[in-house]
Amino acid sequence: MAAIIIFLVLHWYLSLFGQTFYLHRYSAHKMFTMNKFWEKFWYIYTWVTQGTSYLNARAYAILHRMHHAYSDTEQDPHTPHFFKEVFTMMWHTKKVYHGVLKGTMPVEPKFDKNFPVYPIIDKIADSWITRIFFALVYITFYYFFATEWWMFLFLPIHFLIGPIQGAVVNWAGHKYGYRNFPQEKDHSKNTLIIDFLMLGELFQNNHHHAGARPNFAAKWWEIDPCYPIIKIFHWIGMIKLVPIKAKN
């Protein structure tokens, strides 16, 4: 049992780090810069850790920029306020994501720029062969290490880990919690004061108030676990934080 729990927790946080550090704070917001070597390294890291649920950096960035521009309106690709439950919201987000990815949905030019693009990696990562390969890796691990039948019920989390993480953030982060910045016109909330679950992503109200700020915590008693890692990466020269003045 211990092996399964460790595997699930590691997969959750390693993939989540790729989503919050690389897809969100770098690809969508450009909160910091990095050279091409590290950009490609983290691109591949994000693919490998997301596995079956790989999210394309361009499509992710565009949807997230739309989310900020049209937060909690009908043009927001993943607001919870037009859906009765989380699964219909996820399905709507999937349709918008695939529309952007396949070019069947028009994208405003202001959203469609300034993100990493590696077509060869995308072609490999987004193929069904690759996704099935990762699914077989997860199933094989469970086959050898699961000690009870019910442990196999965790497998869907591995298969859909990227979209599940996004759904947790967008559903909970716009419905449950407190607001440090009530002047924001959307329904964004801060769900946890120490966001150990989503590595800072549940500070949605703070983030919508100052979208370019790399530290999603705003008060002294709030902790964004991803931010100290970002600071370390800055200190060792892997990335360079972009100076930003947050709103008052």
ZIZICOR-V88916 format. One record per run of one state. SS is the DSSP state (a for helix, b for strand, c for the rest). FROM is the first residue (numbers start at 0). LEN is the number of residues. Records with the same first field share a line. If there is no record, write none. Layout:
# ZIZICOR-V88916
SS = FROM-LEN + FROM-LEN
This chain:
# ZIZICOR-V88916
c = 0-1 + 28-3 + 33-2 + 53-3 + 69-10 + 82-3 + 102-16 + 125-2 + 145-3 + 159-1 + 172-5 + 178-11 + 190-3 + 194-8 + 209-13 + 223-1 + 235-4 + 241-7
a = 1-27 + 35-18 + 56-13 + 79-3 + 85-17 + 118-7 + 127-18 + 148-11 + 160-12 + 203-6 + 224-11
b = 31-2 + 177-1 + 189-1 + 193-1 + 202-1 + 222-1 + 239-2
